């Protein structure tokens, strides 16, 4: 399948959600302030439990601790099993958006409704092996679809280009139903591939290591936002 280029994207605003997975964990508050100064639109927080993915990161206590460093929305990505057990805790910690994985709970609709019951944005994440057809029964409830372009669990991985077709298919589904659901793309995003990701249909670029490695974070974020 050829990736469809959505030319209307040229008139749309590209947003950047910066992952703190590549930040200095000994100085997370300072890292969050640096990202705010770089004019990112969201702070992307990867929560891993060591079961759903082979890594362990942070939980509600840390999120609550860094919440005071910025008013930028917290985009909390739950890579955990049974997320319904923890939704309230992450809301209380300061999450503005909560994304769960399609494979993390058999009652996805219930989890999504719970997130929205707290007046928070709700998202569903698809890993590279997830088929986008799972969205058909739940996309009407979603504020966000997060498409992973690396295998989840670790930062700094290489972009999986085959996922561009999935991005286009999800974009076509959203247009078919005339929805306002946004598409975020997470994994290996940088200046070199950002344009192709946006042309495929992305609204939000989730970027981690590329921003933190940049000589000038503000300039790099602006380049991402103007990649078309």
C-alpha positions, 0 to 999 in steps of 0.5 A: 500500500502506498502512503497517501499524502494528505496535502491539506496538512500544509494548512494545519498546525503541527504540535510537538509533544516532548518525551521526558524519557530521554531527560536527565532523571536526576533533574526532571523539574529542570528538564520540564522547564527547559522544554517549556522554554523550547515552546513544546505543546505537551510534555509526554510522560511514558509510564512503564510497569515492567510487565506490559513492556520490559522497562520500569519508569515512573508513576503518579508520585513523580508526575505530581512532583514535576507538575509544579514546574509548568502549566504545559499539558501533561500527555501521560502514556500508560504502557501498563497492564490493567490501566483502569486500576490507576486512572484516578491516581494519574488524574490526581497527579496532574495528567491532562491527557491519558493514553492506554494501549489496545492490548492492555485491557479487554474492556477498552471502552470502559477505560476510555469512558473512565478517563473522560469522566474526569474531564481528561482527553483520552487516547488509544495507542497502537504498537507496530504489530497492532492493526488499526481496525481495532479503532472501528468500535471505539474511535468515536470515543477517542480524542487521540490515537497514538501510533508507535513507530518503534517497539515500546519500552525504550527511548532512542530507537530507530523509526519503523517506516512501515508504520507510515501506511498505518498513519494514513489508514487511521487518518482516512478513518478519521476523515471518513467519520468527520471526527476531530480525533488527533493522531500522535506519532511516537518513536524515532521522530526527528527532523529527517522524517518529520515531514513524511510523518505529517504528510501521512496524517500526523497532528502531533509529533512525539519527540524525545532524544532528538530534542534533548540532543539538539544544540538549541532546543527551541530552534529544533522544536520550531523546525519540527513545527514547520517541517512542511 
